[in-house]
Amino acid sequence: MELKTPLYEEHVSAGGKMVPFAGYLLPVQYESGVIAEHRTVREEAGLFDVSHMGEILCEGKDAAENLQRLLTNRFDNMKGGQAKYSPLCKDDGGMLDDLIVYCRDEEHYMLVVNAANREKDFEWMKAHAFGEAAFTDASDDYAQLALQGPKAMEILRKLTPEEYIPLRYYHAVFDARVADIPCMISTTGYTGEQGVELYLASEKAIEVWEALLEAGKEEGLIPCGLGARDTLRLEAGMPLYGNDMDETVNPLEADLGFAVKMQKEDFIGKQAMEKPLTRKRVGFKVTGRGIVREHTDVFSGDQSAGHVTSGTHLPYLGYAGGMAMLDLPYTEPGTKLEAEVRGHRIGIEVVPLPLYKRKN
């Protein structure tokens, strides 16, 4: 039986089409539709309920050392108020998850994990903990809202003082207030646009959701669902766990090398990642007619070249495209390949990621 976020009734009353996702019932779209929601986030602002995400606390004198060993990114130099993206890997380099770590201080961290991986991640972290460090699954205590788009900060400033808004990307203010309700405000997101993610007590979710929608009326703010969240992240070249990477893919293959610090003394999966790459995640644009979706095989003539991991029509760019895991010889931008869709070949071309990048 699927779980419900604290905002379930709000979504239903607003005309949200509810679907099962990662163990929860969430809106895939509202009456305006995915394309309208997508364009609104690119041009104005959209509000997403992402309360299904998991929150795991890592606390204690040895918390930073535990993260340094568990995760591929570097955490021995992390300062209070910073956020860092990192893969979480097995010994063979395969990704258990990708997550964001927030640092309150050198002994208190919050890890935000994908909903479907929450229990798996938590058990892995506990099993590999050492020294004075404790992991706590606090997911049920938190709601998470994402306010995204070029007018997001304008809307936020109506409800919170300037000193509560982080000054830089991937930073957070832990003891902030929005609509006079305690929140953590983080300059992160999954859309490729400017915006914030808000973490707050579950029982306050409806109050903040309604306050944001009311404050954003003049700016065109609308609630948005999973459909637009997926097309937005795809245009922005952001990988989705379970599609673009999983336990069979290591972070270097997933083109996440920026979050893998091979110069660290050690971390779980490091040895496996020292082997030469044979494949890599890339972007592609459909040059033929049609849409190419995940799991589609890709060819260069009669030679298999890899497979599509995410693909659809990209509403703001106006063409079909996506991401693929391709063998290394076929990963250079400009490489022309074919995707096999229901027995027919459709032309595609490798292009740089991200497919979309905001001007400012």
C-alpha positions as CSV (number, residue, x, y, z in Angstrom):
1,M,0.0,0.0,0.0
2,E,1.4,3.4,-1.0
3,L,2.2,6.1,1.5
4,K,0.8,9.6,1.3
5,T,2.8,12.8,1.9
6,P,1.3,15.5,4.3
7,L,0.1,17.3,1.1
8,Y,-1.9,14.5,-0.4
9,E,-5.3,16.1,0.1
10,E,-4.0,19.4,-1.2
11,H,-3.0,17.7,-4.4
12,V,-6.3,16.0,-4.8
13,S,-8.3,19.2,-4.2
14,A,-6.2,21.0,-6.7
15,G,-6.9,18.4,-9.4
16,G,-3.7,16.5,-9.2
17,K,-3.6,13.2,-11.0
18,M,-2.2,10.9,-8.4
19,V,0.1,8.0,-9.3
20,P,2.3,5.5,-7.3
21,F,5.9,6.6,-7.2
22,A,8.7,5.3,-5.0
23,G,6.2,3.9,-2.5
24,Y,4.1,7.1,-2.4
25,L,1.0,8.5,-4.1
26,L,2.1,11.7,-5.8
27,P,0.7,14.0,-8.5
28,V,2.1,13.3,-11.9
29,Q,0.4,16.5,-13.2
30,Y,-2.4,18.9,-12.5
31,E,-5.2,20.1,-14.8
32,S,-2.8,22.5,-16.7
33,G,-0.7,19.5,-17.9
34,V,3.0,18.6,-17.9
35,I,4.0,21.0,-20.8
36,A,2.3,24.0,-19.2
37,E,3.9,23.2,-15.8
38,H,7.3,22.7,-17.4
39,R,7.2,26.0,-19.3
40,T,6.0,27.8,-16.2
41,V,9.0,26.7,-14.2
42,R,11.3,27.8,-17.1
43,E,9.7,31.2,-17.4
44,E,8.0,32.0,-14.0
45,A,7.9,29.6,-11.0
46,G,6.6,26.2,-9.9
47,L,6.1,24.5,-6.6
48,F,6.8,20.8,-6.1
49,D,6.0,18.5,-3.2
50,V,9.1,16.3,-2.7
51,S,8.2,15.1,0.8
52,H,8.7,11.5,-0.3
53,M,12.5,12.0,-0.2
54,G,14.4,10.5,2.8
55,E,16.4,12.4,5.4
56,I,19.1,10.6,7.4
57,L,21.0,12.3,10.2
58,C,24.7,11.6,10.8
59,E,25.9,12.9,14.1
60,G,28.8,12.6,16.4
61,K,32.5,13.3,16.8
62,D,33.4,11.0,14.0
63,A,30.5,12.0,11.7
64,A,32.7,13.7,9.0
65,E,35.2,10.7,9.0
66,N,32.2,8.3,8.4
67,L,31.0,10.4,5.5
68,Q,34.5,10.6,4.1
69,R,34.7,6.8,4.0
70,L,31.1,6.1,2.9
71,L,30.8,8.6,0.1
72,T,32.8,9.5,-3.0
73,N,32.9,13.3,-2.5
74,R,35.2,15.0,0.1
75,F,33.8,15.9,3.5
76,D,36.8,16.6,5.7
77,N,36.8,20.2,4.5
78,M,33.0,20.9,4.7
79,K,31.8,24.0,6.5
80,G,28.6,24.7,8.3
81,G,25.9,25.8,5.9
82,Q,27.4,24.0,2.9
83,A,25.7,21.3,0.8
84,K,27.5,18.7,-1.3
85,Y,26.2,16.2,-3.8
86,S,27.7,12.7,-3.6
87,P,27.2,9.1,-4.9
88,L,27.0,6.3,-2.3
89,C,28.7,3.2,-3.6
90,K,29.3,-0.5,-3.0
91,D,32.7,-2.1,-3.0
92,D,32.4,-2.9,-6.7
93,G,31.8,0.8,-7.4
94,G,28.1,0.3,-8.3
95,M,25.9,3.2,-7.0
96,L,23.6,2.4,-4.1
97,D,22.2,6.0,-4.4
98,D,23.0,9.6,-5.1
99,L,22.3,12.1,-2.4
100,I,22.9,15.6,-0.9
101,V,24.7,16.1,2.4
102,Y,24.0,19.3,4.4
103,C,26.5,20.3,7.1
104,R,25.1,22.1,10.2
105,D,28.5,21.9,12.0
106,E,31.4,19.4,12.1
107,E,29.3,16.9,14.2
108,H,25.9,17.3,12.6
109,Y,25.0,16.4,9.0
110,M,21.7,15.7,7.2
111,L,21.8,13.3,4.2
112,V,18.9,13.6,1.7
113,V,18.4,10.3,-0.1
114,N,16.0,9.0,-2.8
115,A,12.7,7.7,-1.4
116,A,13.0,4.3,-3.0
117,N,16.5,3.8,-1.5
118,R,15.8,5.1,2.0
119,E,15.8,1.8,3.8
120,K,18.6,0.3,1.8
121,D,20.8,3.4,2.3
122,F,20.1,3.6,6.0
123,E,20.9,-0.1,6.6
124,W,24.2,0.3,4.6
125,M,25.2,3.4,6.5
126,K,24.5,1.7,9.9
127,A,26.4,-1.4,8.8
128,H,29.5,0.6,7.9
129,A,29.5,3.1,10.8
130,F,32.5,3.4,13.0
131,G,33.7,5.4,16.0
132,E,31.5,8.0,17.6
133,A,28.9,8.4,14.9
134,A,25.2,7.6,14.8
135,F,22.9,7.4,11.8
136,T,19.2,8.2,12.4
137,D,16.4,7.9,9.8
138,A,14.4,11.1,10.4
139,S,12.4,11.0,7.1
140,D,9.0,10.9,8.7
141,D,9.7,14.1,10.6
142,Y,10.3,16.2,7.5
143,A,8.3,17.6,4.6
144,Q,10.2,19.0,1.6
145,L,9.0,21.6,-0.9
146,A,10.8,22.8,-4.0
147,L,10.2,26.3,-5.2
148,Q,11.8,26.6,-8.6
149,G,12.0,29.1,-11.5
150,P,13.3,32.5,-12.4
151,K,10.7,34.2,-10.1
152,A,11.2,31.8,-7.2
153,M,13.4,34.1,-5.1
154,E,11.1,37.0,-5.7
155,I,8.3,34.9,-4.2
156,L,10.4,33.6,-1.3
157,R,11.4,37.2,-0.3
158,K,7.7,38.0,0.4
159,L,7.7,35.3,3.1
160,T,11.2,35.4,4.6
161,P,13.8,38.0,5.6
162,E,16.8,38.4,3.4
163,E,19.2,37.1,6.1
164,Y,17.5,33.6,5.9
165,I,18.2,33.2,2.1
166,P,21.6,31.5,1.4
167,L,23.9,33.7,-0.7
168,R,25.4,30.9,-2.8
169,Y,24.3,27.8,-4.7
170,Y,24.5,24.6,-2.7
171,H,24.3,26.4,0.6
172,A,21.7,26.3,3.3
173,V,20.4,28.3,6.3
174,F,19.3,25.8,8.9
175,D,17.4,28.0,11.4
176,A,15.4,30.0,8.9
177,R,11.7,30.9,8.8
178,V,9.2,31.0,5.9
179,A,5.7,32.5,6.6
180,D,7.0,32.6,10.2
181,I,7.4,28.8,10.3
182,P,10.8,27.2,11.1
183,C,12.4,25.9,7.9
184,M,15.8,25.0,6.5
185,I,16.2,26.9,3.2
186,S,18.6,25.3,0.7
187,T,19.7,26.8,-2.7
188,T,19.4,23.4,-4.4
189,G,17.0,21.9,-7.0
190,Y,16.4,19.4,-9.7
191,T,15.1,21.6,-12.5
192,G,18.1,23.6,-13.9
193,E,16.5,26.8,-12.7
194,Q,17.2,29.1,-9.8
195,G,15.3,28.3,-6.7
196,V,15.2,26.7,-3.2
197,E,14.2,23.5,-1.4
198,L,12.6,23.9,2.0
199,Y,12.8,21.4,4.8
200,L,10.3,21.7,7.6
201,A,8.2,19.7,10.1
202,S,5.7,17.5,8.3
203,E,2.8,19.0,10.3
204,K,3.6,22.4,8.9
205,A,3.7,21.4,5.2
206,I,0.1,22.5,4.3
207,E,0.6,25.9,5.9
208,V,3.8,26.7,4.0
209,W,2.5,25.2,0.8
210,E,-0.6,27.4,0.9
211,A,1.4,30.5,1.9
212,L,3.8,30.1,-1.0
213,L,1.0,29.6,-3.6
214,E,-0.8,32.7,-2.2
215,A,2.4,34.8,-2.2
216,G,3.3,33.7,-5.8
217,K,-0.1,34.4,-7.5
218,E,1.2,37.6,-9.2
219,E,4.3,35.9,-10.4
220,G,2.3,33.0,-11.9
221,L,3.3,30.3,-9.4
222,I,1.5,27.0,-9.9
223,P,1.8,23.5,-8.3
224,C,3.7,21.1,-10.5
225,G,3.9,17.3,-10.6
226,L,6.3,14.4,-11.3
227,G,5.9,14.7,-15.0
228,A,7.3,18.2,-15.2
229,R,10.0,17.4,-12.6
230,D,11.2,14.6,-14.9
231,T,11.3,16.6,-18.1
232,L,12.9,19.6,-16.4
233,R,15.7,17.5,-14.9
234,L,16.2,15.7,-18.2
235,E,16.7,19.0,-20.1
236,A,19.1,20.1,-17.3
237,G,21.1,16.9,-17.8
238,M,20.5,15.7,-14.2
239,P,20.6,11.9,-13.8
240,L,17.7,10.0,-12.2
241,Y,18.6,7.1,-10.0
242,G,17.0,3.9,-11.3
243,N,17.2,5.2,-14.9
244,D,20.5,6.8,-15.6
245,M,22.4,5.0,-12.8
246,D,21.9,2.1,-10.4
247,E,24.0,-0.6,-8.6
248,T,25.5,-1.8,-12.0
249,V,26.8,1.7,-12.9
250,N,29.7,3.5,-11.2
251,P,29.8,7.3,-10.8
252,L,32.5,7.8,-13.4
253,E,30.4,5.9,-16.0
254,A,27.5,8.1,-15.0
255,D,29.6,11.2,-15.7
256,L,29.6,12.3,-12.1
257,G,33.4,12.6,-11.8
258,F,33.0,16.1,-10.2
259,A,31.7,14.4,-7.1
260,V,34.3,11.6,-7.0
261,K,37.5,12.6,-5.2
262,M,40.0,9.9,-6.3
263,Q,42.8,11.8,-4.4
264,K,41.1,10.8,-1.1
265,E,43.0,8.2,0.9
266,D,40.2,5.7,0.6
267,F,36.4,5.4,0.2
268,I,34.1,2.5,-0.5
269,G,34.3,1.6,-4.2
270,K,37.5,3.6,-4.9
271,Q,39.6,0.6,-6.0
272,A,36.9,-0.5,-8.5
273,M,36.8,3.0,-10.0
274,E,40.6,2.9,-10.7
275,K,39.9,0.6,-13.7
276,P,39.7,2.3,-17.2
277,L,36.3,3.5,-18.3
278,T,34.6,1.5,-21.1
279,R,31.3,3.5,-21.3
280,K,29.8,6.8,-20.2
281,R,26.5,8.7,-19.8
282,V,26.0,11.3,-22.6
283,G,23.3,13.5,-23.9
284,F,21.5,12.9,-27.3
285,K,19.2,14.7,-29.6
286,V,16.7,12.8,-31.9
287,T,17.5,13.8,-35.5
288,G,14.9,11.4,-37.0
289,R,11.1,11.3,-36.4
290,G,9.8,10.0,-33.1
291,I,10.6,9.9,-29.4
292,V,13.2,7.6,-28.0
293,R,12.6,6.4,-24.4
294,E,14.6,4.5,-21.7
295,H,15.8,0.9,-22.4
296,T,16.0,1.5,-26.1
297,D,19.0,-0.1,-27.8
298,V,21.4,2.2,-29.7
299,F,23.5,1.1,-32.7
300,S,26.2,2.3,-35.0
301,G,25.4,0.4,-38.1
302,D,25.2,-3.3,-37.1
303,Q,27.3,-2.7,-34.0
304,S,25.7,-2.3,-30.6
305,A,26.7,1.1,-29.0
306,G,24.7,1.1,-25.8
307,H,21.2,2.0,-24.6
308,V,19.0,5.0,-23.8
309,T,18.6,5.6,-20.0
310,S,16.1,8.5,-20.2
311,G,14.3,10.0,-23.2
312,T,11.2,12.0,-24.1
313,H,10.0,15.1,-25.8
314,L,11.7,18.1,-24.2
315,P,9.0,20.8,-23.9
316,Y,11.2,23.9,-23.6
317,L,13.7,22.9,-26.2
318,G,11.1,21.7,-28.6
319,Y,12.7,18.5,-29.7
320,A,13.0,14.9,-28.5
321,G,16.2,13.9,-26.7
322,G,17.6,12.5,-23.5
323,M,20.5,10.6,-22.1
324,A,22.2,7.3,-23.0
325,M,24.9,5.0,-21.6
326,L,27.2,4.5,-24.6
327,D,30.4,2.6,-25.2
328,L,33.3,5.0,-25.0
329,P,34.1,5.0,-28.8
330,Y,30.6,6.5,-29.4
331,T,30.5,9.2,-26.8
332,E,32.0,12.2,-28.7
333,P,29.5,15.1,-29.4
334,G,28.5,15.0,-33.0
335,T,28.6,11.2,-33.2
336,K,25.6,10.0,-35.3
337,L,23.9,6.8,-34.2
338,E,20.5,5.0,-34.4
339,A,18.0,4.0,-31.8
340,E,15.8,1.0,-32.5
341,V,12.2,1.7,-31.6
342,R,9.7,-1.1,-32.3
343,G,11.8,-2.6,-35.1
344,H,12.5,0.7,-36.7
345,R,15.7,2.8,-36.6
346,I,15.6,6.4,-35.6
347,G,18.5,8.7,-36.0
348,I,20.1,10.3,-32.9
349,E,23.2,12.5,-32.4
350,V,25.4,12.7,-29.3
351,V,25.3,16.2,-27.8
352,P,26.9,17.8,-24.7
353,L,25.2,17.9,-21.4
354,P,23.2,19.7,-20.1
355,L,20.8,20.0,-23.0
356,Y,19.4,23.2,-21.5
357,K,21.3,25.8,-19.4
358,R,19.6,28.9,-18.0
359,K,21.1,32.2,-19.3
360,N,22.0,33.7,-15.9
